[in-house]
Amino acid sequence: MLSHQKFNSLTARIQNSLLGRKILAAIIMKRNSDDLGTVVSIGTGNRCVKGEELSLHGETVNDCHAEIISRRGFIR
């Protein structure tokens, strides 16, 4: 629930351009057992980049699993 709410609030103005996205992953921090949590990192993507969208010039993240993107954001 938290990940979808955060994603929708972040993308409310650009939702149409994200219709092709399939996967959403988030890292949620909870301070105690009663805490609902806070989204500290979120990522979206698809399982693989199609051949015509691959880039050898660094214009596309070729490994676009949502879990990887969320983890990279969390580490940063």
PDB file as gemmi writes it, atoms N, CA and C in Angstrom:
CRYST1    1.000    1.000    1.000  90.00  90.00  90.00 P 1                      
ATOM      1  N   MET A   1       0.823  -1.186   0.000  1.00  0.00           N  
ATOM      2  CA  MET A   1       0.000   0.000   0.000  1.00  0.00           C  
ATOM      3  C   MET A   1       0.872   1.257   0.000  1.00  0.00           C  
ATOM      4  N   LEU A   2       1.888   1.283   0.872  1.00  0.00           N  
ATOM      5  CA  LEU A   2       2.759   2.464   0.949  1.00  0.00           C  
ATOM      6  C   LEU A   2       3.510   2.704  -0.351  1.00  0.00           C  
ATOM      7  N   SER A   3       3.997   1.646  -0.957  1.00  0.00           N  
ATOM      8  CA  SER A   3       4.762   1.810  -2.197  1.00  0.00           C  
ATOM      9  C   SER A   3       3.879   2.347  -3.320  1.00  0.00           C  
ATOM     10  N   HIS A   4       2.664   1.854  -3.434  1.00  0.00           N  
ATOM     11  CA  HIS A   4       1.757   2.343  -4.480  1.00  0.00           C  
ATOM     12  C   HIS A   4       1.336   3.788  -4.222  1.00  0.00           C  
ATOM     13  N   GLN A   5       1.069   4.139  -2.974  1.00  0.00           N  
ATOM     14  CA  GLN A   5       0.712   5.523  -2.652  1.00  0.00           C  
ATOM     15  C   GLN A   5       1.851   6.471  -2.998  1.00  0.00           C  
ATOM     16  N   LYS A   6       3.083   6.106  -2.639  1.00  0.00           N  
ATOM     17  CA  LYS A   6       4.244   6.965  -2.916  1.00  0.00           C  
ATOM     18  C   LYS A   6       4.457   7.092  -4.417  1.00  0.00           C  
ATOM     19  N   PHE A   7       4.397   5.975  -5.132  1.00  0.00           N  
ATOM     20  CA  PHE A   7       4.569   6.004  -6.579  1.00  0.00           C  
ATOM     21  C   PHE A   7       3.530   6.903  -7.237  1.00  0.00           C  
ATOM     22  N   ASN A   8       2.265   6.750  -6.856  1.00  0.00           N  
ATOM     23  CA  ASN A   8       1.201   7.573  -7.436  1.00  0.00           C  
ATOM     24  C   ASN A   8       1.390   9.048  -7.129  1.00  0.00           C  
ATOM     25  N   SER A   9       1.859   9.384  -5.927  1.00  0.00           N  
ATOM     26  CA  SER A   9       2.071  10.796  -5.596  1.00  0.00           C  
ATOM     27  C   SER A   9       3.255  11.379  -6.367  1.00  0.00           C  
ATOM     28  N   LEU A  10       4.281  10.569  -6.604  1.00  0.00           N  
ATOM     29  CA  LEU A  10       5.460  11.052  -7.336  1.00  0.00           C  
ATOM     30  C   LEU A  10       5.216  11.181  -8.837  1.00  0.00           C  
ATOM     31  N   THR A  11       4.291  10.398  -9.364  1.00  0.00           N  
ATOM     32  CA  THR A  11       4.094  10.368 -10.816  1.00  0.00           C  
ATOM     33  C   THR A  11       2.742  10.901 -11.263  1.00  0.00           C  
ATOM     34  N   ALA A  12       2.043  11.586 -10.404  1.00  0.00           N  
ATOM     35  CA  ALA A  12       0.682  12.048 -10.719  1.00  0.00           C  
ATOM     36  C   ALA A  12       0.626  12.865 -12.004  1.00  0.00           C  
ATOM     37  N   ARG A  13       1.647  13.682 -12.262  1.00  0.00           N  
ATOM     38  CA  ARG A  13       1.619  14.548 -13.448  1.00  0.00           C  
ATOM     39  C   ARG A  13       2.168  13.876 -14.701  1.00  0.00           C  
ATOM     40  N   ILE A  14       2.849  12.753 -14.570  1.00  0.00           N  
ATOM     41  CA  ILE A  14       3.453  12.112 -15.734  1.00  0.00           C  
ATOM     42  C   ILE A  14       2.981  10.671 -15.916  1.00  0.00           C  
ATOM     43  N   GLN A  15       1.871  10.320 -15.335  1.00  0.00           N  
ATOM     44  CA  GLN A  15       1.380   8.942 -15.312  1.00  0.00           C  
ATOM     45  C   GLN A  15       1.277   8.328 -16.709  1.00  0.00           C  
ATOM     46  N   ASN A  16       0.847   9.069 -17.708  1.00  0.00           N  
ATOM     47  CA  ASN A  16       0.661   8.498 -19.046  1.00  0.00           C  
ATOM     48  C   ASN A  16       1.952   7.962 -19.640  1.00  0.00           C  
ATOM     49  N   SER A  17       3.073   8.580 -19.324  1.00  0.00           N  
ATOM     50  CA  SER A  17       4.339   8.119 -19.889  1.00  0.00           C  
ATOM     51  C   SER A  17       4.859   6.873 -19.192  1.00  0.00           C  
ATOM     52  N   LEU A  18       4.221   6.419 -18.128  1.00  0.00           N  
ATOM     53  CA  LEU A  18       4.681   5.252 -17.376  1.00  0.00           C  
ATOM     54  C   LEU A  18       3.799   4.023 -17.584  1.00  0.00           C  
ATOM     55  N   LEU A  19       2.954   4.059 -18.597  1.00  0.00           N  
ATOM     56  CA  LEU A  19       2.017   2.959 -18.793  1.00  0.00           C  
ATOM     57  C   LEU A  19       2.710   1.632 -19.084  1.00  0.00           C  
ATOM     58  N   GLY A  20       3.899   1.650 -19.658  1.00  0.00           N  
ATOM     59  CA  GLY A  20       4.594   0.415 -19.983  1.00  0.00           C  
ATOM     60  C   GLY A  20       5.305  -0.225 -18.811  1.00  0.00           C  
ATOM     61  N   ARG A  21       5.397   0.439 -17.692  1.00  0.00           N  
ATOM     62  CA  ARG A  21       6.095  -0.107 -16.532  1.00  0.00           C  
ATOM     63  C   ARG A  21       5.297  -1.258 -15.949  1.00  0.00           C  
ATOM     64  N   LYS A  22       5.994  -2.278 -15.513  1.00  0.00           N  
ATOM     65  CA  LYS A  22       5.316  -3.465 -15.014  1.00  0.00           C  
ATOM     66  C   LYS A  22       5.585  -3.766 -13.541  1.00  0.00           C  
ATOM     67  N   ILE A  23       6.766  -3.420 -13.042  1.00  0.00           N  
ATOM     68  CA  ILE A  23       7.176  -3.839 -11.710  1.00  0.00           C  
ATOM     69  C   ILE A  23       7.448  -2.611 -10.838  1.00  0.00           C  
ATOM     70  N   LEU A  24       7.043  -2.665  -9.586  1.00  0.00           N  
ATOM     71  CA  LEU A  24       7.308  -1.614  -8.614  1.00  0.00           C  
ATOM     72  C   LEU A  24       7.927  -2.261  -7.386  1.00  0.00           C  
ATOM     73  N   ALA A  25       9.041  -1.701  -6.917  1.00  0.00           N  
ATOM     74  CA  ALA A  25       9.696  -2.217  -5.712  1.00  0.00           C  
ATOM     75  C   ALA A  25      10.030  -1.039  -4.808  1.00  0.00           C  
ATOM     76  N   ALA A  26       9.937  -1.265  -3.510  1.00  0.00           N  
ATOM     77  CA  ALA A  26      10.233  -0.201  -2.550  1.00  0.00           C  
ATOM     78  C   ALA A  26      10.926  -0.782  -1.332  1.00  0.00           C  
ATOM     79  N   ILE A  27      11.728   0.053  -0.703  1.00  0.00           N  
ATOM     80  CA  ILE A  27      12.315  -0.275   0.593  1.00  0.00           C  
ATOM     81  C   ILE A  27      11.606   0.596   1.609  1.00  0.00           C  
ATOM     82  N   ILE A  28      11.024  -0.049   2.601  1.00  0.00           N  
ATOM     83  CA  ILE A  28      10.218   0.647   3.602  1.00  0.00           C  
ATOM     84  C   ILE A  28      10.876   0.507   4.964  1.00  0.00           C  
ATOM     85  N   MET A  29      11.036   1.634   5.641  1.00  0.00           N  
ATOM     86  CA  MET A  29      11.649   1.649   6.969  1.00  0.00           C  
ATOM     87  C   MET A  29      10.553   1.714   8.037  1.00  0.00           C  
ATOM     88  N   LYS A  30      10.646   0.813   9.008  1.00  0.00           N  
ATOM     89  CA  LYS A  30       9.745   0.823  10.157  1.00  0.00           C  
ATOM     90  C   LYS A  30      10.575   1.032  11.413  1.00  0.00           C  
ATOM     91  N   ARG A  31      10.138   1.927  12.269  1.00  0.00           N  
ATOM     92  CA  ARG A  31      10.866   2.217  13.501  1.00  0.00           C  
ATOM     93  C   ARG A  31      10.462   1.310  14.653  1.00  0.00           C  
ATOM     94  N   ASN A  32       9.226   0.805  14.621  1.00  0.00           N  
ATOM     95  CA  ASN A  32       8.769  -0.139  15.641  1.00  0.00           C  
ATOM     96  C   ASN A  32       7.617  -0.957  15.075  1.00  0.00           C  
ATOM     97  N   SER A  33       7.120  -1.908  15.827  1.00  0.00           N  
ATOM     98  CA  SER A  33       6.092  -2.816  15.309  1.00  0.00           C  
ATOM     99  C   SER A  33       4.749  -2.130  15.044  1.00  0.00           C  
ATOM    100  N   ASP A  34       4.501  -0.994  15.689  1.00  0.00           N  
ATOM    101  CA  ASP A  34       3.250  -0.269  15.470  1.00  0.00           C  
ATOM    102  C   ASP A  34       3.326   0.711  14.300  1.00  0.00           C  
ATOM    103  N   ASP A  35       4.526   1.002  13.842  1.00  0.00           N  
ATOM    104  CA  ASP A  35       4.751   1.955  12.758  1.00  0.00           C  
ATOM    105  C   ASP A  35       4.335   1.339  11.425  1.00  0.00           C  
ATOM    106  N   LEU A  36       3.541   2.072  10.622  1.00  0.00           N  
ATOM    107  CA  LEU A  36       3.167   1.591   9.290  1.00  0.00           C  
ATOM    108  C   LEU A  36       4.362   1.598   8.341  1.00  0.00           C  
ATOM    109  N   GLY A  37       5.304   2.481   8.578  1.00  0.00           N  
ATOM    110  CA  GLY A  37       6.505   2.542   7.764  1.00  0.00           C  
ATOM    111  C   GLY A  37       6.564   3.783   6.896  1.00  0.00           C  
ATOM    112  N   THR A  38       7.758   4.025   6.361  1.00  0.00           N  
ATOM    113  CA  THR A  38       8.030   5.147   5.471  1.00  0.00           C  
ATOM    114  C   THR A  38       8.807   4.617   4.273  1.00  0.00           C  
ATOM    115  N   VAL A  39       8.403   5.004   3.087  1.00  0.00           N  
ATOM    116  CA  VAL A  39       9.129   4.603   1.885  1.00  0.00           C  
ATOM    117  C   VAL A  39      10.427   5.403   1.832  1.00  0.00           C  
ATOM    118  N   VAL A  40      11.562   4.706   1.860  1.00  0.00           N  
ATOM    119  CA  VAL A  40      12.856   5.380   1.809  1.00  0.00           C  
ATOM    120  C   VAL A  40      13.527   5.245   0.444  1.00  0.00           C  
ATOM    121  N   SER A  41      13.062   4.317  -0.374  1.00  0.00           N  
ATOM    122  CA  SER A  41      13.568   4.185  -1.739  1.00  0.00           C  
ATOM    123  C   SER A  41      12.520   3.452  -2.566  1.00  0.00           C  
ATOM    124  N   ILE A  42      12.392   3.876  -3.822  1.00  0.00           N  
ATOM    125  CA  ILE A  42      11.390   3.260  -4.693  1.00  0.00           C  
ATOM    126  C   ILE A  42      11.978   3.147  -6.093  1.00  0.00           C  
ATOM    127  N   GLY A  43      11.626   2.083  -6.771  1.00  0.00           N  
ATOM    128  CA  GLY A  43      12.111   1.883  -8.131  1.00  0.00           C  
ATOM    129  C   GLY A  43      11.062   1.210  -8.979  1.00  0.00           C  
ATOM    130  N   THR A  44      11.063   1.517 -10.254  1.00  0.00           N  
ATOM    131  CA  THR A  44      10.138   0.890 -11.184  1.00  0.00           C  
ATOM    132  C   THR A  44      10.907   0.477 -12.419  1.00  0.00           C  
ATOM    133  N   GLY A  45      10.420  -0.536 -13.072  1.00  0.00           N  
ATOM    134  CA  GLY A  45      11.091  -1.000 -14.276  1.00  0.00           C  
ATOM    135  C   GLY A  45      10.379  -2.192 -14.855  1.00  0.00           C  
ATOM    136  N   ASN A  46      11.025  -2.774 -15.843  1.00  0.00           N  
ATOM    137  CA  ASN A  46      10.502  -3.998 -16.407  1.00  0.00           C  
ATOM    138  C   ASN A  46      11.592  -5.053 -16.290  1.00  0.00           C  
ATOM    139  N   ARG A  47      11.256  -6.259 -16.556  1.00  0.00           N  
ATOM    140  CA  ARG A  47      12.195  -7.352 -16.323  1.00  0.00           C  
ATOM    141  C   ARG A  47      13.412  -7.293 -17.241  1.00  0.00           C  
ATOM    142  N   CYS A  48      13.271  -6.801 -18.435  1.00  0.00           N  
ATOM    143  CA  CYS A  48      14.431  -6.700 -19.320  1.00  0.00           C  
ATOM    144  C   CYS A  48      14.178  -5.599 -20.347  1.00  0.00           C  
ATOM    145  N   VAL A  49      15.266  -5.031 -20.843  1.00  0.00           N  
ATOM    146  CA  VAL A  49      15.175  -3.998 -21.861  1.00  0.00           C  
ATOM    147  C   VAL A  49      15.145  -4.685 -23.220  1.00  0.00           C  
ATOM    148  N   LYS A  50      14.233  -4.276 -24.076  1.00  0.00           N  
ATOM    149  CA  LYS A  50      14.117  -4.864 -25.406  1.00  0.00           C  
ATOM    150  C   LYS A  50      15.330  -4.489 -26.254  1.00  0.00           C  
ATOM    151  N   GLY A  51      15.627  -5.302 -27.214  1.00  0.00           N  
ATOM    152  CA  GLY A  51      16.799  -5.112 -28.060  1.00  0.00           C  
ATOM    153  C   GLY A  51      16.921  -3.732 -28.669  1.00  0.00           C  
ATOM    154  N   GLU A  52      15.835  -3.195 -29.180  1.00  0.00           N  
ATOM    155  CA  GLU A  52      15.896  -1.873 -29.820  1.00  0.00           C  
ATOM    156  C   GLU A  52      16.090  -0.743 -28.812  1.00  0.00           C  
ATOM    157  N   GLU A  53      15.890  -1.011 -27.515  1.00  0.00           N  
ATOM    158  CA  GLU A  53      16.046   0.013 -26.486  1.00  0.00           C  
ATOM    159  C   GLU A  53      17.390  -0.069 -25.770  1.00  0.00           C  
ATOM    160  N   LEU A  54      18.188  -1.114 -26.043  1.00  0.00           N  
ATOM    161  CA  LEU A  54      19.513  -1.225 -25.437  1.00  0.00           C  
ATOM    162  C   LEU A  54      20.406  -0.103 -25.932  1.00  0.00           C  
ATOM    163  N   SER A  55      21.291   0.366 -25.083  1.00  0.00           N  
ATOM    164  CA  SER A  55      22.202   1.439 -25.465  1.00  0.00           C  
ATOM    165  C   SER A  55      23.623   1.092 -25.052  1.00  0.00           C  
ATOM    166  N   LEU A  56      24.533   1.224 -25.978  1.00  0.00           N  
ATOM    167  CA  LEU A  56      25.950   1.032 -25.677  1.00  0.00           C  
ATOM    168  C   LEU A  56      26.612   2.353 -25.281  1.00  0.00           C  
ATOM    169  N   HIS A  57      25.841   3.443 -25.282  1.00  0.00           N  
ATOM    170  CA  HIS A  57      26.361   4.782 -24.981  1.00  0.00           C  
ATOM    171  C   HIS A  57      25.950   5.289 -23.605  1.00  0.00           C  
ATOM    172  N   GLY A  58      25.385   4.424 -22.781  1.00  0.00           N  
ATOM    173  CA  GLY A  58      25.000   4.821 -21.428  1.00  0.00           C  
ATOM    174  C   GLY A  58      23.708   5.607 -21.348  1.00  0.00           C  
ATOM    175  N   GLU A  59      22.890   5.575 -22.385  1.00  0.00           N  
ATOM    176  CA  GLU A  59      21.638   6.331 -22.397  1.00  0.00           C  
ATOM    177  C   GLU A  59      20.480   5.569 -21.757  1.00  0.00           C  
ATOM    178  N   THR A  60      20.660   4.274 -21.509  1.00  0.00           N  
ATOM    179  CA  THR A  60      19.629   3.428 -20.925  1.00  0.00           C  
ATOM    180  C   THR A  60      20.251   2.576 -19.831  1.00  0.00           C  
ATOM    181  N   VAL A  61      19.527   2.399 -18.740  1.00  0.00           N  
ATOM    182  CA  VAL A  61      19.978   1.460 -17.720  1.00  0.00           C  
ATOM    183  C   VAL A  61      19.569   0.087 -18.212  1.00  0.00           C  
ATOM    184  N   ASN A  62      20.548  -0.724 -18.613  1.00  0.00           N  
ATOM    185  CA  ASN A  62      20.238  -2.015 -19.230  1.00  0.00           C  
ATOM    186  C   ASN A  62      19.693  -3.031 -18.226  1.00  0.00           C  
ATOM    187  N   ASP A  63      20.064  -2.911 -16.970  1.00  0.00           N  
ATOM    188  CA  ASP A  63      19.538  -3.797 -15.940  1.00  0.00           C  
ATOM    189  C   ASP A  63      18.443  -3.050 -15.207  1.00  0.00           C  
ATOM    190  N   CYS A  64      17.216  -3.098 -15.689  1.00  0.00           N  
ATOM    191  CA  CYS A  64      16.164  -2.288 -15.119  1.00  0.00           C  
ATOM    192  C   CYS A  64      15.163  -3.012 -14.261  1.00  0.00           C  
ATOM    193  N   HIS A  65      15.602  -4.004 -13.551  1.00  0.00           N  
ATOM    194  CA  HIS A  65      14.710  -4.637 -12.585  1.00  0.00           C  
ATOM    195  C   HIS A  65      14.377  -3.609 -11.501  1.00  0.00           C  
ATOM    196  N   ALA A  66      13.120  -3.510 -11.156  1.00  0.00           N  
ATOM    197  CA  ALA A  66      12.692  -2.535 -10.150  1.00  0.00           C  
ATOM    198  C   ALA A  66      13.425  -2.734  -8.831  1.00  0.00           C  
ATOM    199  N   GLU A  67      13.684  -3.988  -8.462  1.00  0.00           N  
ATOM    200  CA  GLU A  67      14.378  -4.271  -7.211  1.00  0.00           C  
ATOM    201  C   GLU A  67      15.802  -3.713  -7.218  1.00  0.00           C  
ATOM    202  N   ILE A  68      16.467  -3.804  -8.357  1.00  0.00           N  
ATOM    203  CA  ILE A  68      17.833  -3.282  -8.487  1.00  0.00           C  
ATOM    204  C   ILE A  68      17.831  -1.762  -8.409  1.00  0.00           C  
ATOM    205  N   ILE A  69      16.886  -1.128  -9.097  1.00  0.00           N  
ATOM    206  CA  ILE A  69      16.791   0.338  -9.086  1.00  0.00           C  
ATOM    207  C   ILE A  69      16.494   0.835  -7.669  1.00  0.00           C  
ATOM    208  N   SER A  70      15.593   0.169  -6.962  1.00  0.00           N  
ATOM    209  CA  SER A  70      15.262   0.563  -5.598  1.00  0.00           C  
ATOM    210  C   SER A  70      16.460   0.403  -4.676  1.00  0.00           C  
ATOM    211  N   ARG A  71      17.180  -0.687  -4.823  1.00  0.00           N  
ATOM    212  CA  ARG A  71      18.373  -0.929  -3.988  1.00  0.00           C  
ATOM    213  C   ARG A  71      19.447   0.119  -4.263  1.00  0.00           C  
ATOM    214  N   ARG A  72      19.673   0.450  -5.531  1.00  0.00           N  
ATOM    215  CA  ARG A  72      20.670   1.465  -5.882  1.00  0.00           C  
ATOM    216  C   ARG A  72      20.309   2.815  -5.264  1.00  0.00           C  
ATOM    217  N   GLY A  73      19.027   3.160  -5.311  1.00  0.00           N  
ATOM    218  CA  GLY A  73      18.572   4.409  -4.695  1.00  0.00           C  
ATOM    219  C   GLY A  73      18.774   4.397  -3.190  1.00  0.00           C  
ATOM    220  N   PHE A  74      18.508   3.271  -2.568  1.00  0.00           N  
ATOM    221  CA  PHE A  74      18.669   3.150  -1.125  1.00  0.00           C  
ATOM    222  C   PHE A  74      20.141   3.310  -0.739  1.00  0.00           C  
ATOM    223  N   ILE A  75      21.022   2.700  -1.490  1.00  0.00           N  
ATOM    224  CA  ILE A  75      22.464   2.809  -1.194  1.00  0.00           C  
ATOM    225  C   ILE A  75      22.948   4.246  -1.327  1.00  0.00           C  
ATOM    226  N   ARG A  76      22.436   4.951  -2.359  1.00  0.00           N  
ATOM    227  CA  ARG A  76      22.835   6.359  -2.542  1.00  0.00           C  
ATOM    228  C   ARG A  76      22.351   7.195  -1.384  1.00  0.00           C  
TER     229      ARG A  76                                                      
END                                                                             
